[in-house]
Amino acid sequence: MTTARSTPTGTVLSGGTPVPLHYPMARQCPYAPPEEVTRVRAAGTVARVTIWNGVRPWLFTRYEDARVVLSDPRFSADKSRPGYPLSSAVALAETAVTPTLLIMDNPEHAHYRRLVLSEFTVKRAESLRPAVRSVVDRCLDRMLQGPAPADLVGELALPVALSVICELLGVPFEDRELFRSLTHTMNAIGGTTQTAAAARQELQDYLESLVAVRERDPRQDFISRIAVKHLRTGAIDRERLAAMALLLLTAGHDTTANMISLGVLTLLRHPGHLAALREGDDPELLRDTVEEMLRYLTIVQRGIRRIAVEDVDVNGHLVRAGEGVIAAINVANRDPGRFGAGEDFDPTQRAHGHLAFGYGPHQCLGQSLARVELQEVYAAVARRMPTLRTAVPDEQLRFKDDMAVYGVHELPVTW
């Protein structure tokens, strides 16, 4: 039988022939990371990989290594730095338009994040739970009263995610198709820098205009509150506030919508856990199911990338200044050294501490709200759609291998 071991330069087969690792690799199973990158973690090594533009960053796959990469300030998130391991040509678009929090380093990052932290506390997210539940119920009402089969992505996942984030930010929901379309262009791996930058600039211009409107006539929403508290004092300018709203709008609906649809599909593939949600009415089980779903799926599928600005020792592996790194959080979240379930889906293991929302200073701002949304959707689907099932076999589903965030393009279901 052929065996393999991982080395810093690739995978070496038992015959001694080196095979370079090109990252990312193709998935063999739609519910799991690629086998090649999982083998790197299993071997306990750090691999040097080649990405689309020939840059050769270090790939970290173990849980503890990923935490170091994501928290050590000597690793920069600034995509404009030479040698940064960009995920695709489309990723260059982020450097062509006003930067968001995702690609800022401290002290700039800390300054702008501090301005909005109070908007994203657990307490505030919980205060929005009744409104989120109402949105979910309205979408399910329309879906159940309509024809079957139906597309769960278009009828439930996207409307819920867009409704919640638009309401929070104060962005008109009637423009949702514009936001969805521009986000898709910005995240499509096969696109060009030019098209992605144009989409990003269009959304930036839209939001700058909206910021100006809310500054003159504030309402009870995020953009208005930040404009009143910080725009007028000069702590933030209109352009940076619009960029912050752009990040929250795009990431806030795209990631949540993908977790809704892919999460429901995962529950349908694990009917025992779905039945437990339906029959138990247990808030703790619901919370644990969501945390395990986030760990198990980890829809940021191309890793979180950084570049070293100084030499950094990552648990015994030296990364030199100027070298890029990738924290493969989807693989790290299945590290059996940290999570007993490893490659399996098991809501009883209490998967708290996962890296699905990142780690360190750039950890996702909206994670508390995302948790509330996922809890409400999964609970409502389990309770109100007891006969839910997919309307096509798995092999006919179009999984989002072509996007920065994993999911399904459509999910035909019936009941």
Buried (B, 14 or more C-beta within 10 A) or exposed (E): EEEBBBBEBBBBEEEEEEEEBEBBBEBEEBBBBBBBBBBBBBBEBBBBBBBBEEBBBBBBBBBEBBBBBBBBEBBBBBBEBEEBBBBBBBBBBBBBBBBBBBBBBEEEBEEBBEBBEEBBEEEEBEEBBEBBBEBBEEBBEEBEEEEEBBBBBBBBBBBBBBBBBBBBBBBEEEEBEEBBEBBBBBBBBEBBBEBBBBBBBBBBEBBBEBBBBBBEEBEEBBBBBBBEBBBEEEBBBBBBBBBBBBBBBBBBBBBBBBBBBBBBBBBBEBEEBBEBBBEEEEEEBBBBBBBBBBBBBBBBBBBBBBBBBEEBEBEEBEBEEBBBBBBBBBBBBBBEEBBEBBEEBBBEBBBEEBBBBBBBBBEBBBBBBBBBBBBBBBBBBBEBBEEBEBBEEEEEBEBBEEBBBBBBBBBBBBB
